[in-house]
Amino acid sequence: MIESFSLWILFCIFCTDVSDTAITNKRAEHFKMNLDYKDILPISGTVLKRGTFTLNGCGSVCISDEFCQTIFNQPLAGNCFLYNYSIGEYTPIKSENGTEIYEIYSSCSDSQFVHNRAGGHCFNVFQTSNITSMYAMEACRQTNGVLIALDTNQRIAFVTEYIRNHFYFTTTTRRTFQIGLNNTQVPGNKVWKWSSGVNLTNDLLMPFSLNNFDGNMRDCSVGHCGVFEVKADYVGVFDNCCSKVSFWCICSRYVRQN
C-alpha cells in the first residue's frame, strides 16, 4: 500500500463556527476535498442525486445518509453522487469532467484511522514485524484500539472495500490480516469470540473455516486466532495458531456517535 500525502480543503456543514481544528460536534460535520483526485467517478457503487445542488447541499444529503462517506459534486450540472466508501489508489474509476470529491472528515483522520460512520468505529490497516496475536494486540492498545471485530455485515463489506481500494490485487493475489477473533478468552472452552466480547454467530455473509487446528492440522497450545483473507473475488476467515497469524493487522476503536 502506498501512503497518500494528500492536500485537503476543509468545509463545514451546519457549523456555527469553523476553526482550524476541524472539531465535529452535534451541530457540525466537516468534509475535506482531496486535491489528488478530481474529475472522476467510481465505476460502480455511487448513488446519483439529481437537482440543483450546491456544495453545501450535496454535503447535507450525505450527512443525512449514515452510510455515505464521500461526495462527488458536479456544481455546473447540479448533480451530487453519494459513495459509501473512501476512494483509493486502486478504486475502479472513470473520467467525469467537472467533478469535485469530498470525504467526511473526523478526528480519526488525524491518526491514520479510517472512519466508518455506519459501523460506529474507526480502523487502521498496518504491517508489523511480528506474526503473533499478542504482539498485534499490544500494537493496537498503543493506539487506544483493539484488533477489529468484523461482527456485522456492514463492517465486513466496508473493510473489504477499503482493502480492495487501497491494495493492489490481481486474479491470484491473496492477502491476510489479523483480526479480533479467537477461542482463547475462556480457558478450555473453544468458543469463538470477537474482541467486542460477542460470540461468533452464523448470520454473517462470509464463510468461516474454523477447525481449531493450524495449517498442518495440529492443535495449538496457545489457542487459535481468526485470519481475515481477502482476494479479488473472495473474502472469508480461517484460523491458525495465535503464535503465527499474519504480519498485517487491522486495529479498531469505537467512536462516539453525534
C-alpha positions in Angstrom: 0.0 0.0 0.0 1.3 3.4 -0.9 0.9 6.2 1.7 -1.0 9.1 0.4 0.2 12.6 1.2 -2.9 14.4 0.0 -3.7 18.1 0.1 -7.1 18.9 1.6 -9.5 21.8 1.6 -12.0 21.9 4.5 -15.6 23.0 4.5 -18.3 22.6 7.1 -22.0 21.7 7.1 -24.3 23.1 9.8 -21.4 24.8 11.6 -21.8 27.7 14.0 -18.1 28.3 14.0 -15.4 27.0 11.6 -12.0 26.5 13.1 -8.7 25.1 12.0 -9.0 22.2 14.4 -11.9 20.7 12.4 -13.7 19.5 15.5 -17.0 17.8 14.8 -19.9 18.2 17.2 -23.6 17.6 17.3 -24.3 20.6 15.1 -21.4 20.3 12.6 -20.0 17.9 10.1 -16.8 18.5 8.2 -15.7 17.5 4.7 -12.3 17.6 3.1 -11.5 17.9 -0.5 -8.7 15.6 -1.7 -6.8 17.5 -4.4 -5.1 14.3 -5.5 -8.4 13.2 -7.1 -10.8 15.1 -9.3 -12.8 14.7 -12.5 -13.5 11.1 -11.8 -16.3 8.8 -10.6 -16.1 5.2 -9.3 -17.3 2.8 -11.9 -19.9 1.3 -9.6 -21.4 1.9 -6.1 -22.4 5.6 -6.4 -25.9 6.9 -5.9 -26.9 9.8 -8.0 -29.0 12.6 -6.5 -30.1 14.9 -9.3 -31.1 18.5 -8.7 -29.6 22.0 -8.3 -27.1 21.0 -5.6 -24.6 23.5 -4.2 -21.6 22.1 -2.4 -23.3 22.5 1.0 -26.5 21.0 -0.4 -24.6 17.9 -1.6 -22.9 17.7 1.8 -26.2 17.9 3.6 -27.6 15.0 1.6 -24.5 12.9 2.5 -24.9 13.7 6.2 -28.5 12.5 6.2 -27.4 9.1 5.0 -25.3 7.3 7.6 -23.7 5.1 5.0 -22.3 8.0 2.9 -18.6 8.6 3.3 -17.7 10.5 0.1 -19.5 13.0 -2.2 -18.8 13.6 -5.9 -20.2 17.1 -6.5 -20.8 18.5 -10.1 -21.6 22.1 -9.4 -22.1 23.1 -13.1 -24.6 20.2 -13.7 -26.1 20.4 -10.2 -25.5 16.7 -9.6 -24.5 15.1 -6.4 -23.2 11.5 -6.2 -23.0 9.7 -2.8 -20.5 6.9 -2.2 -20.4 4.6 0.8 -16.6 4.2 0.8 -13.4 6.3 0.6 -11.7 6.5 -2.8 -8.2 4.9 -3.0 -5.4 4.3 -5.4 -6.9 1.1 -6.8 -10.6 2.1 -6.9 -12.0 1.3 -10.3 -12.9 4.7 -11.8 -14.0 6.5 -15.0 -13.4 10.1 -16.2 -16.1 12.6 -15.3 -15.1 16.2 -16.0 -16.3 18.9 -13.6 -16.4 16.6 -10.6 -15.2 17.6 -7.1 -14.5 15.0 -4.5 -15.0 15.4 -0.8 -14.8 12.9 2.1 -16.4 13.3 5.5 -13.6 14.2 7.9 -13.4 13.0 11.6 -10.9 13.0 14.4 -9.8 9.6 13.1 -8.3 11.2 10.0 -5.6 12.8 12.1 -4.4 9.4 13.4 -4.2 7.2 10.3 -7.5 5.6 11.2 -10.4 5.5 8.8 -13.9 6.4 10.0 -16.7 4.0 9.2 -19.8 6.1 10.1 -22.4 3.3 9.8 -20.1 0.9 11.6 -19.6 3.2 14.5 -15.9 2.7 14.6 -12.5 3.8 13.1 -9.9 1.3 11.9 -6.3 1.2 10.8 -4.7 -1.4 8.5 -0.9 -1.7 9.1 2.0 -4.1 8.9 4.0 -5.3 11.9 7.3 -7.1 12.3 5.8 -10.0 14.2 3.1 -12.6 13.4 1.8 -13.3 16.9 -1.6 -12.2 18.1 -0.1 -10.9 21.4 2.2 -8.5 19.5 -0.7 -7.3 17.3 -3.0 -6.8 20.3 -0.3 -4.7 22.1 0.3 -2.7 18.9 -3.5 -1.9 18.8 -3.5 -1.0 22.5 -0.8 1.6 21.9 -3.2 3.4 19.6 -6.1 3.1 22.1 -7.6 0.3 20.0 -8.2 -3.4 19.7 -8.0 -5.9 16.9 -11.1 -5.3 14.8 -14.3 -7.2 15.4 -15.9 -7.9 12.0 -19.1 -8.8 13.7 -21.6 -7.1 11.3 -22.1 -7.5 7.6 -21.7 -3.7 7.2 -18.2 -3.8 8.8 -17.2 -6.7 6.7 -18.3 -5.0 3.5 -16.7 -1.7 4.4 -13.3 -3.1 5.4 -13.2 -5.4 2.4 -13.9 -2.5 0.0 -11.3 -0.3 1.7 -8.7 -3.1 1.3 -9.5 -3.6 -2.3 -9.5 0.2 -3.0 -6.1 0.7 -1.3 -4.1 -2.5 -2.1 -3.2 -3.9 -5.4 -4.9 -7.2 -6.4 -4.5 -9.5 -9.4 -6.7 -12.5 -10.0 -4.3 -14.6 -7.9 -3.5 -12.1 -5.1 -4.3 -13.3 -1.6 -3.9 -11.0 1.4 -4.3 -11.9 5.1 -4.9 -9.8 8.2 -5.1 -10.4 11.9 -8.5 -9.6 13.3 -10.1 -9.7 16.8 -11.5 -13.2 16.7 -10.2 -16.1 18.8 -11.1 -19.0 21.1 -8.7 -18.2 23.9 -10.9 -15.9 26.0 -12.3 -18.8 28.1 -9.6 -21.4 29.0 -10.5 -24.9 28.0 -13.6 -23.7 26.1 -13.2 -23.4 22.3 -15.9 -20.8 21.9 -15.1 -18.3 19.2 -15.5 -14.7 20.4 -14.9 -11.3 18.9 -12.7 -8.7 20.6 -16.0 -6.9 21.3 -16.9 -9.8 23.6 -19.7 -11.0 21.2 -19.8 -14.7 20.3 -19.3 -15.6 16.6 -22.7 -16.2 15.0 -23.7 -17.8 11.8 -25.6 -14.9 10.3 -22.6 -13.2 8.7 -22.4 -13.2 5.0 -18.9 -14.6 4.5 -17.6 -18.1 5.0 -15.8 -19.1 8.3 -13.4 -22.1 8.0 -12.6 -22.6 11.7 -11.4 -26.1 12.5 -9.4 -25.4 15.7 -6.2 -26.6 14.0 -3.2 -24.9 12.4 -2.4 -25.2 8.7 -0.8 -28.6 9.3 -4.0 -29.8 11.1 -2.2 -29.7 14.5 -3.7 -28.4 17.7 -2.3 -25.2 19.1 -1.5 -24.9 22.8 -1.7 -21.1 22.7 -5.2 -21.2 21.1 -6.5 -20.3 17.7 -7.0 -16.9 16.1 -9.0 -15.8 13.1 -7.3 -14.7 9.9 -9.2 -12.4 7.5 -8.5 -13.4 3.9 -9.2 -11.1 1.0 -8.9 -11.9 -2.7 -10.2 -10.0 -5.7 -13.3 -12.2 -5.8 -13.4 -13.8 -2.3 -13.4 -12.8 1.3 -13.5 -15.2 4.3 -12.0 -16.2 7.7 -9.9 -19.2 8.6 -7.9 -20.0 11.8 -4.3 -20.6 12.7 -2.3 -20.7 15.9 -2.3 -17.4 17.7 1.5 -17.6 17.6 1.7 -17.4 13.8 -1.2 -15.4 12.4 -0.2 -12.6 9.9 2.2 -9.6 9.7 -0.7 -7.4 8.6 -3.2 -6.3 11.3 -6.5 -4.3 11.5 -7.0 -2.3 14.6 -10.3 -0.7 15.6 -11.7 1.7 18.1 -15.3 2.8 18.7 -16.3 6.4 18.2 -18.9 8.4 19.9 -21.9 8.9 17.6 -23.2 12.5 17.4 
